[in-house]
Amino acid sequence: MREIPLTLPEIGMINSTRFIIGTGVGLLLAGKLDRDARRGVGWTLVAVGTLISIPVAVAFLGKLQAGHYPQLSERRAA
């Protein structure tokens, strides 16, 4: 199993983008605001969360492909 250590700011970015997208989806599904306001804010939050997620995903995948992190079994042997 591969274990990839993440820094605290990376974990924060991942969680914040998930929160933004989740809030947008929640607003789209909820009936608390009037329809136009709910749709506008909801889709905006989903779009912003998705756009912010792209650089986070690229950085994470770059770490995976760079191979800087040995597998868990190799670290335990050292």
N, C-alpha and C positions, 0 to 999 in steps of 0.2 A: 504494500500500500504506500502510495506517495503522500508525503506530508509537506505542505508548502506553507512556511511561516509567513504571516502577514503582519505588517506593522499596524499600530493602533490607528493612524490616519487612514490606511487602506480599509480597515474594517469599518471605520466610521463612514467612509465614502460609500461602501457597499450597502451599509444599513440605511444611510440617508436616502440613497436612490430608491431602495425598496420601499421606504416610508413614503416618499413623494409619489411613486407610482400607485401604491396601495391607497393613499388618500384620494388620488384622482379617480381611481376605480370605485372607491367607496362613495364619492360624490356622484358619480355617474349612476350608481345603483340606488342611492338614497332618494327619498322624496321630500326632503326637508326644505330645499330652496325652490324657487320657481324654476320651471323647466329650462329657460334660456340661460339663466345665471349658472345653474348646476352643470349644464352641458359645457358652457364656455370654460368655467373654472376646472371642471373635471378633465376635459380633453387637454387643456393647457398643462395641468399637472402631469398627466400621463406622458405628454410629449416632452416636457422638460426632464422628467425622470428618465425617460428612455434616452434622450440625447446625452445626459450626464453619465449614463451607464456605459456608453460606448467607449470613452477613454479609460474608464475603470476596467472594463473587460479586456481591452487591448493590453493594458499594463499587466493584468493578471495572466493573460495567455502568453505574454512575452516572458514572464517569469517561468511559466511551465515549459516553454519551448527552449529557453536558454539553458536549462539543465543545471542551474546553479545549486539546486537543492537535491542532495542525495536521497535515496529512498530511506524509509524509516529503519529498515533492517541494517543498512550500511552505517547509519549514525549510531545505532546501538552497539555495533561491533567495535567502533572506534573508542 
